[in-house]
Amino acid sequence: MKRFVASGLLCAAAVIGASACSSDDDTTPQEAASSASAALCTNLVQLKSDNAALKALNPATATKDQLQSAYDAVQADWKKVKETTSALKSAEKDAVTMAAENLKSAYEGLPGDTTGKDAITQLQPQIQALDTAANEATTSLKCR
């Protein structure tokens, strides 16, 4: 009988301990999807902003350092977008991926002696394509 009481108390303590250690942070699939969409929206908006800064560089006055800095910001944003694209539909994901990769390839393909003016002029089609793809993705997700 003593063993039965001791076993019962031990089990009760284990149940209470387990429930005390359980997390109240369990999220539903809908909450997780909403959180993923919010993170993606934040990252896409930052990508659009930094891409706009890259696009706004004046070819007549931009230096190679300014171009490099703006390009690096876009690439850092793209890395964050790639990490959160699970909330994006396949078509939008493919469009943003292709546009970002095309910009990267075009930038990396520039000859080392390319001036800031020439680089910005040559990269305008890829910059515009990324802008369009990011706009379509944020519209699809209803980002604010």
C-alpha positions in Angstrom: 0.0 0.0 0.0 2.9 2.4 0.8 4.4 1.7 -2.6 1.1 2.5 -4.3 0.8 5.9 -2.4 4.5 6.6 -3.2 4.0 5.7 -6.8 0.9 7.9 -7.0 2.7 10.8 -5.5 5.7 10.3 -7.8 3.5 10.2 -10.9 1.5 13.3 -9.7 4.8 15.2 -9.2 6.0 14.2 -12.6 2.8 15.4 -14.3 2.9 18.7 -12.4 6.6 19.1 -13.2 6.0 18.4 -16.9 3.1 20.8 -17.2 5.1 23.5 -15.4 7.9 23.0 -17.9 5.7 23.1 -21.0 5.8 26.1 -23.1 2.9 28.5 -23.5 4.6 29.7 -26.7 3.2 26.8 -28.8 1.9 28.4 -32.0 -0.8 27.2 -34.3 0.0 26.6 -37.9 -1.9 29.8 -38.8 0.1 31.9 -36.4 3.3 30.4 -37.7 2.3 31.2 -41.3 1.3 34.7 -40.3 4.6 35.2 -38.6 6.5 33.9 -41.6 4.6 36.2 -43.9 5.3 39.2 -41.6 9.0 38.4 -41.6 9.0 38.0 -45.3 7.2 41.3 -45.8 9.7 43.1 -43.6 12.6 41.6 -45.5 11.0 42.3 -48.9 10.3 45.9 -48.0 13.9 46.3 -46.9 15.1 44.8 -50.2 12.8 47.1 -52.2 14.2 50.1 -50.2 17.8 49.2 -50.7 17.2 48.3 -54.4 15.5 51.7 -54.8 18.7 53.4 -53.4 20.8 51.4 -55.8 18.4 52.4 -58.7 18.6 56.0 -57.6 22.3 56.3 -57.9 23.1 58.9 -60.5 25.3 57.4 -63.2 26.9 60.8 -63.8 28.2 61.2 -60.2 28.1 57.8 -58.5 31.5 56.3 -57.5 32.4 52.7 -57.5 32.4 52.7 -53.7 28.8 54.0 -53.6 27.8 51.4 -56.1 29.5 48.7 -54.1 27.9 49.8 -50.8 24.4 49.9 -52.4 24.9 46.6 -54.1 26.1 45.0 -50.8 23.0 46.2 -49.0 20.8 44.6 -51.7 22.7 41.3 -51.4 22.4 41.3 -47.6 18.6 41.9 -47.9 18.3 39.2 -50.6 20.0 36.7 -48.2 17.3 37.5 -45.6 14.5 37.2 -48.1 15.8 33.8 -49.2 15.7 32.6 -45.6 12.0 33.5 -45.3 10.6 32.7 -48.7 8.5 29.8 -47.4 5.5 32.2 -47.2 5.9 33.1 -50.9 4.0 31.4 -53.7 6.2 29.5 -56.1 5.8 32.0 -59.0 6.7 35.0 -57.0 9.6 33.1 -55.3 11.0 32.1 -58.7 10.6 35.7 -60.1 12.4 37.3 -57.1 15.1 34.6 -57.1 15.8 35.0 -60.8 15.9 38.8 -60.6 18.2 38.8 -57.6 20.5 36.2 -59.1 20.6 38.0 -62.5 21.6 41.2 -60.7 24.3 39.4 -58.8 25.6 37.8 -62.0 25.6 41.0 -63.9 27.4 42.8 -61.1 30.0 40.1 -60.8 30.5 40.1 -64.5 31.5 43.8 -64.7 35.1 44.3 -65.7 37.3 45.5 -62.8 38.0 48.8 -64.5 34.3 49.7 -65.0 33.4 53.1 -63.8 30.5 53.8 -61.4 28.7 55.5 -64.3 29.1 52.6 -66.7 28.3 50.0 -64.0 25.0 51.7 -63.0 24.0 52.1 -66.6 24.7 48.4 -67.4 22.9 47.2 -64.3 19.7 49.2 -64.8 17.8 46.3 -66.4 18.6 43.9 -63.6 17.9 46.5 -60.9 14.5 47.3 -62.6 13.7 43.6 -62.8 14.4 43.1 -59.1 12.2 46.1 -58.3 9.3 44.7 -60.3 9.6 41.2 -58.8 9.8 42.5 -55.2 6.8 44.8 -55.8 4.8 41.9 -57.1 5.7 39.7 -54.2 4.8 42.4 -51.6 1.5 43.0 -53.4 0.7 39.3 -53.4 1.5 39.1 -49.7 -0.4 42.3 -49.0 2.6 43.8 -47.2 2.1 47.2 -45.8 
